[in-house]
Amino acid sequence: MTKYKPKEFSSFVPRKPEDWALWGLYYTLRLYETAVEGTRRFNCGNPHCGMETAFNGRTGWVPPRCLYCGEEFDWEGVFTEKAKICLRCKTIYPRHANFCVFHPETEKVPLQEYEYRKKQ
């Protein structure tokens, strides 16, 4: 079986001015659902499915497969981010940086890549 990487559920974008009130209500309910209840929503990565899967992110359990098409999810890297860090001064940099800027000009201090868990 093929594993598909789930995509973070995206909210709709209002196209007409009268939809803005509906969008505000929708956004507020989703914010409450995520912050207070801990519900996370993802779309199935299967191009033939794309259905939404919801689960409680606080329990630490993630669904192994899609409820609709049954294909297995590939959760690797979904809840982690990569960055770079200077091992001397512990300054965190984006992934495209290569050297720390807070050390004397005579020496170049290379950065190390590391992964950290995204806030849920």
KEKE-3310 file (N, C-alpha, C; in steps of 0.2 Angstrom, whole numbers, plus 5000, padded with zeros to 4 digits):
npx = (5004:5002:5009:5002:5005:4997:4988:4988:4972:4964:4956:4941:4942:4934:4924:4915:4909:4898:4901:4910:4906:4901:4913:4921:4914:4916:4930:4932:4925:4933:4945:4942:4939:4952:4961:4955:4948:4957:4957:4963:4964:4965:4968:4966:4980:4979:4976:4964:4955:4955:4948:4942:4950:4948:4955:4959:4972:4979:4979:4990:4988:4987:4978:4981:4977:4966:4949:4940:4945:4954:4968:4985:4992:5006:5014:5027:5037:5027:5023:5035:5048:5062:5077:5091:5105:5117:5130:5138:5132:5119:5110:5095:5092:5085:5082:5090:5101:5119:5130:5134:5131:5135:5148:5166:5174:5185:5183:5173:5158:5150:5133:5122:5110:5094:5080:5064:5049:5033:5022:5007)
npy = (4994:5011:5025:5041:5058:5068:5083:5099:5105:5117:5133:5140:5154:5169:5175:5184:5200:5198:5186:5188:5189:5176:5170:5175:5169:5156:5155:5159:5148:5137:5141:5141:5127:5121:5127:5126:5113:5105:5099:5093:5095:5087:5085:5071:5064:5057:5058:5055:5055:5065:5069:5075:5073:5072:5073:5072:5081:5082:5070:5063:5053:5048:5046:5031:5028:5034:5038:5036:5032:5022:5022:5022:5034:5045:5051:5056:5069:5079:5084:5090:5102:5109:5117:5128:5129:5138:5130:5136:5149:5146:5152:5152:5149:5151:5138:5140:5147:5147:5150:5157:5174:5181:5180:5183:5191:5185:5171:5158:5151:5136:5131:5119:5107:5105:5096:5101:5100:5105:5117:5112)
npz = (5000:4997:5005:5010:5012:5024:5023:5031:5036:5027:5029:5021:5009:5009:4995:4991:4997:5007:5012:5022:5035:5038:5036:5047:5058:5056:5057:5070:5077:5073:5078:5092:5093:5090:5100:5112:5113:5107:5094:5079:5061:5046:5028:5018:5009:4998:4981:4975:4985:4997:5008:5024:5039:5056:5073:5090:5095:5107:5114:5109:5100:5083:5068:5060:5047:5033:5035:5025:5012:5016:5014:5020:5031:5030:5042:5045:5048:5048:5060:5064:5063:5053:5057:5059:5071:5081:5089:5098:5103:5104:5095:5085:5068:5052:5039:5028:5031:5034:5042:5058:5064:5075:5079:5080:5065:5060:5062:5055:5060:5058:5056:5064:5058:5065:5072:5078:5088:5081:5088:5094)
capx = (5000:5005:5007:5001:5006:4991:4989:4984:4966:4964:4950:4939:4943:4928:4925:4911:4909:4893:4904:4915:4903:4902:4920:4923:4911:4919:4937:4931:4924:4939:4950:4940:4940:4959:4964:4951:4947:4963:4955:4967:4961:4970:4965:4969:4985:4977:4973:4958:4951:4955:4943:4945:4951:4949:4957:4961:4979:4981:4980:4996:4987:4986:4975:4985:4974:4960:4943:4936:4948:4958:4975:4989:4995:5013:5015:5034:5039:5021:5023:5041:5051:5069:5080:5098:5107:5124:5131:5141:5128:5112:5105:5092:5092:5081:5086:5094:5107:5125:5135:5132:5134:5137:5155:5171:5174:5190:5181:5166:5155:5145:5127:5120:5103:5091:5072:5060:5042:5029:5017:5000)
capy = (5000:5018:5030:5048:5063:5072:5090:5103:5107:5125:5136:5143:5161:5172:5178:5190:5204:5196:5180:5189:5188:5169:5168:5177:5164:5150:5156:5159:5141:5133:5143:5138:5120:5119:5130:5123:5106:5101:5096:5094:5093:5086:5082:5065:5066:5053:5063:5052:5056:5072:5070:5078:5068:5076:5069:5076:5081:5082:5063:5060:5047:5050:5040:5027:5028:5038:5035:5036:5028:5017:5022:5024:5041:5046:5057:5058:5076:5083:5088:5093:5107:5109:5124:5127:5132:5139:5126:5140:5154:5143:5156:5148:5152:5147:5132:5142:5150:5142:5152:5162:5181:5184:5178:5188:5191:5180:5164:5156:5146:5133:5130:5112:5107:5101:5096:5102:5098:5111:5118:5109)
capz = (5000:4996:5011:5008:5017:5025:5022:5036:5033:5026:5029:5015:5009:5006:4988:4991:5004:5011:5015:5027:5042:5039:5037:5054:5063:5054:5059:5077:5079:5072:5083:5098:5092:5090:5106:5118:5113:5104:5088:5073:5055:5040:5022:5015:5004:4992:4976:4973:4991:4999:5013:5030:5045:5063:5079:5096:5095:5114:5116:5106:5095:5077:5065:5055:5040:5031:5037:5019:5007:5020:5013:5026:5032:5031:5047:5046:5047:5048:5067:5066:5058:5053:5057:5061:5077:5082:5095:5103:5107:5104:5091:5080:5062:5047:5036:5022:5034:5035:5047:5064:5063:5081:5082:5077:5058:5059:5061:5053:5064:5054:5060:5064:5057:5070:5071:5084:5087:5081:5093:5092)
cpx = (5004:5004:5007:5002:5000:4993:4985:4978:4966:4957:4948:4941:4937:4929:4921:4910:4904:4896:4908:4913:4903:4909:4923:4920:4914:4926:4937:4930:4930:4945:4949:4941:4947:4962:4961:4950:4952:4962:4960:4963:4966:4966:4969:4974:4983:4974:4966:4953:4950:4951:4946:4945:4952:4951:4959:4969:4982:4983:4987:4995:4985:4983:4980:4983:4968:4954:4939:4939:4952:4965:4979:4992:5002:5014:5022:5035:5033:5021:5030:5043:5058:5071:5087:5100:5114:5125:5135:5136:5121:5107:5102:5091:5087:5085:5091:5101:5113:5130:5132:5135:5136:5144:5160:5172:5180:5188:5174:5164:5150:5139:5126:5113:5100:5083:5069:5052:5038:5024:5010:4994)
cpy = (5006:5022:5037:5052:5067:5079:5094:5106:5115:5127:5139:5151:5164:5176:5184:5194:5201:5189:5182:5188:5180:5167:5169:5172:5158:5150:5155:5152:5137:5135:5140:5130:5118:5121:5126:5116:5102:5098:5098:5092:5093:5083:5076:5067:5062:5058:5061:5053:5063:5074:5072:5073:5073:5071:5074:5076:5081:5075:5060:5055:5051:5045:5037:5028:5032:5034:5033:5031:5022:5017:5025:5031:5040:5052:5059:5065:5081:5087:5091:5098:5107:5116:5122:5131:5132:5135:5130:5145:5151:5147:5151:5152:5148:5142:5134:5146:5145:5144:5157:5168:5184:5182:5183:5186:5186:5173:5163:5150:5143:5131:5122:5112:5103:5101:5098:5101:5105:5111:5116:5113)
cpz = (5000:5002:5008:5014:5018:5025:5027:5032:5033:5026:5022:5015:5006:5000:4988:4997:5009:5015:5021:5034:5043:5040:5045:5059:5062:5057:5067:5080:5078:5077:5090:5098:5093:5097:5112:5118:5110:5098:5083:5067:5050:5034:5020:5010:4998:4987:4974:4979:4993:5005:5019:5036:5051:5068:5084:5096:5102:5117:5114:5101:5089:5073:5060:5048:5039:5033:5031:5014:5010:5018:5019:5025:5033:5036:5048:5044:5047:5055:5069:5061:5059:5053:5058:5067:5077:5089:5100:5107:5107:5100:5086:5074:5057:5043:5031:5025:5035:5040:5052:5063:5069:5084:5078:5069:5056:5058:5059:5057:5061:5059:5059:5063:5063:5069:5078:5082:5086:5086:5090:5095)
residu = (MET:THR:LYS:TYR:LYS:PRO:LYS:GLU:PHE:SER:SER:PHE:VAL:PRO:ARG:LYS:PRO:GLU:ASP:TRP:ALA:LEU:TRP:GLY:LEU:TYR:TYR:THR:LEU:ARG:LEU:TYR:GLU:THR:ALA:VAL:GLU:GLY:THR:ARG:ARG:PHE:ASN:CYS:GLY:ASN:PRO:HIS:CYS:GLY:MET:GLU:THR:ALA:PHE:ASN:GLY:ARG:THR:GLY:TRP:VAL:PRO:PRO:ARG:CYS:LEU:TYR:CYS:GLY:GLU:GLU:PHE:ASP:TRP:GLU:GLY:VAL:PHE:THR:GLU:LYS:ALA:LYS:ILE:CYS:LEU:ARG:CYS:LYS:THR:ILE:TYR:PRO:ARG:HIS:ALA:ASN:PHE:CYS:VAL:PHE:HIS:PRO:GLU:THR:GLU:LYS:VAL:PRO:LEU:GLN:GLU:TYR:GLU:TYR:ARG:LYS:LYS:GLN)
# end
